[in-house]
């Protein structure tokens, strides 16, 4: 390997915040929260949802 050669490395593991998403509906019997807007991540992935007030 030559000095300064760019090589592949580990990617991922970053946290991403998305703001101004709108909750459309909540279906209690199916345990679903419907959100309007793009949500980052893979299908079936885990999300943390917070209720934040704008400053």
PyMOL commands that set and color helices and strands:
alter all, ss='L'
color gray80, all
select strands_A, chain A and resi 22-27+32-36
alter strands_A, ss='S'
color yellow, strands_A
deselect
rebuild
show_as cartoon
